[in-house]
Amino acid sequence: MSFTVVQNALGSLVLGTLLAAMRVSPVPLMRGFGTAYVNIVRNIPLTVIIVFSSLGLADIFGVTLGAPDDFKLQGFRLAVLSLVAYTAAFVCEALRSGINTVPVGQAGAARAIGLSFSQTLRLIVLPQAFRSVIVPLANVLIALTKNTTVAAAIGVAEAATLMKTMIEAEAQTVLIAAVFAFGFVVLTLPTGLILGWLGKRLAVKR
């Protein structure tokens, strides 16, 4: 696929982790921002976010992401930005559920020996949280892979656009659709199986 799923996944993981840290932060302002971001973004359709990125950021505010004359590259980067911003909200909630599984006493003990909030989160809480949410994160990754087709809304030549072009040229609707469906199965099924197995292997024993 021309659309780099790995870039989206890594960007979503980084932003989602930051949002999860905000949501459990002792600072009310950070907690409020993280909560507002997640609740707003999760309730807006991805298509609306992608179209807003194209029309709002590019056309109205002039945000070109370093590609003012290359419309294809600009569309690609805006689509990546939209998918990262959207998927990060779901990564955040998956991680927050993992953070809630870590016994409160561990964080209390870490603070008692002098660790700061960020050190406690980084060294004690997040490693256990990630191990307990591998399967939910795999589901988010699978959804992200399928959501890349929405990038066709702003003209990014993704699978949906390519399939439409091939159907118009070949008139083999069922066959072409079956081939693309099989391609997504090939991409997502091994991911789910491998990460599901990994989640069982690395699960935190309570």
C-alpha positions in Angstrom: 0.0 0.0 0.0 1.3 3.5 -0.9 0.0 4.8 2.4 2.6 4.2 5.1 0.7 2.4 7.9 3.8 2.2 10.0 4.2 6.0 10.1 0.6 6.3 11.3 0.9 3.6 13.9 4.1 5.1 15.4 2.7 8.6 15.4 -0.5 7.5 17.0 1.4 5.5 19.6 3.5 8.4 20.6 0.7 10.9 20.7 -1.7 8.5 22.4 0.9 7.8 25.1 1.3 11.5 25.8 -2.5 11.9 26.0 -2.7 8.9 28.4 -0.1 10.5 30.6 -2.1 13.7 30.5 -5.3 11.9 31.5 -3.7 10.5 34.6 -1.6 13.5 35.4 -2.0 15.2 38.8 -2.2 18.6 37.0 -5.9 19.5 36.4 -5.1 21.5 33.3 -3.4 18.6 31.6 -6.1 16.2 32.7 -8.7 18.5 31.3 -7.0 18.9 28.0 -6.5 15.1 27.6 -10.1 14.4 28.5 -11.5 17.1 26.1 -9.2 15.9 23.3 -10.3 12.3 23.6 -14.0 12.9 24.0 -14.1 15.4 21.1 -12.0 13.5 18.6 -13.5 10.1 19.2 -17.0 11.5 18.5 -16.1 13.1 15.2 -16.2 10.9 12.0 -12.7 10.3 10.5 -13.9 11.5 7.1 -14.8 14.9 8.7 -11.4 15.2 10.3 -9.6 14.4 7.0 -11.7 16.8 4.9 -11.2 19.5 7.6 -7.5 19.0 7.4 -7.6 19.5 3.6 -10.0 22.3 3.4 -9.4 24.0 6.8 -5.7 23.6 7.4 -4.5 23.8 3.7 -7.0 26.0 2.0 -8.1 28.4 4.8 -5.1 28.5 7.1 -2.4 27.8 4.5 -0.8 24.9 6.3 1.1 23.0 3.7 3.4 20.9 5.9 6.4 21.9 3.7 4.9 21.0 0.4 3.1 24.1 -1.0 3.5 23.2 -4.7 3.2 19.4 -4.5 -0.5 18.7 -3.9 -0.1 14.9 -3.8 2.6 15.1 -1.1 0.6 17.7 0.7 -2.5 15.5 0.7 -0.5 12.5 1.9 0.9 14.5 4.8 -2.4 15.9 5.8 -4.0 12.5 5.7 -1.2 11.1 7.9 -1.7 14.0 10.3 -5.5 13.3 10.4 -5.1 9.6 11.0 -2.6 10.1 13.7 -4.7 12.7 15.5 -7.8 10.4 15.2 -6.2 7.1 16.1 -4.2 8.6 19.1 -7.5 9.1 21.0 -8.2 5.4 20.8 -4.6 4.5 21.7 -4.9 6.8 24.7 -8.1 5.1 26.0 -6.5 1.6 25.5 -3.4 2.7 27.4 -5.5 4.4 30.2 -7.3 1.1 30.7 -4.0 -0.6 31.1 -2.8 2.0 33.5 -5.9 1.4 35.6 -4.9 -2.3 36.0 -1.6 -1.4 37.7 -2.1 -1.7 41.5 -2.2 1.8 43.1 0.2 0.6 45.8 3.0 0.3 43.2 2.7 4.0 42.3 2.5 4.9 46.0 5.6 2.9 46.8 7.5 4.6 43.9 6.5 8.0 45.1 7.5 7.0 48.7 11.1 6.3 47.6 11.3 9.7 45.9 10.4 9.1 42.3 8.6 11.9 40.5 5.3 11.4 38.7 7.0 11.2 35.3 9.5 8.7 36.6 6.8 6.6 38.2 4.8 6.6 35.0 7.8 5.9 32.8 9.6 3.3 34.9 6.8 1.6 36.8 3.3 2.1 35.4 3.7 2.3 31.6 5.8 -0.8 31.1 3.1 -2.9 32.9 0.3 -1.0 31.1 1.7 -1.7 27.7 2.0 -5.4 28.5 -1.6 -5.6 29.5 -3.1 -3.8 26.5 -1.2 -5.4 23.6 -4.4 -7.0 22.3 -6.5 -3.8 22.5 -3.7 -1.9 20.7 -3.6 -4.6 18.0 -7.3 -3.9 17.4 -6.6 -0.2 17.1 -3.8 -1.0 14.6 -6.2 -3.2 12.5 -8.8 -0.4 12.5 -6.1 2.1 11.5 -5.1 -0.1 8.5 -8.7 -0.2 7.3 -9.2 3.5 8.0 -6.5 4.4 5.5 -9.0 4.0 2.7 -10.8 7.2 4.0 -7.8 9.2 2.7 -9.4 8.9 -0.7 -11.8 11.7 0.5 -9.0 14.2 -0.2 -7.6 12.6 -3.3 -4.8 10.6 -1.7 -4.2 7.6 -4.1 -5.0 4.9 -1.5 -6.6 1.5 -1.9 -10.2 2.9 -2.3 -9.1 5.3 -5.1 -7.1 2.6 -6.9 -10.0 0.1 -6.7 -12.4 2.7 -8.1 -10.0 3.4 -11.0 -9.5 -0.3 -11.8 -13.3 -0.9 -11.7 -13.9 2.0 -14.1 -11.2 0.6 -16.5 -11.9 -3.1 -16.3 -15.6 -3.3 -15.3 -14.8 -6.4 -13.1 -16.4 -5.1 -10.0 -16.8 -8.3 -8.0 -13.3 -9.7 -8.8 -11.5 -6.4 -8.1 -13.4 -5.9 -4.9 -12.6 -9.5 -3.8 -8.9 -8.9 -4.6 -8.7 -5.8 -2.5 -10.7 -7.4 0.4 -8.3 -10.3 0.3 -5.4 -7.8 0.4 -6.7 -6.2 3.6 -7.2 -9.7 5.2 -3.6 -10.5 4.4 -2.5 -7.3 6.1 -4.7 -7.4 9.2 -5.2 -11.1 10.0 -1.5 -11.9 10.7 -1.2 -8.7 12.7 -4.1 -9.7 14.9 -2.8 -13.3 15.4 0.8 -12.3 16.1 -0.1 -9.5 18.5 -2.7 -11.7 20.2 -0.1 -14.4 20.8 2.4 -11.8 22.0 -0.2 -10.4 24.4 -0.7 -13.8 26.0 3.1 -14.3 26.2 3.8 -10.9 27.8 0.6 -10.7 30.0 1.3 -9.4 33.5 0.7 -12.2 36.0 -1.3 -11.0 39.0 
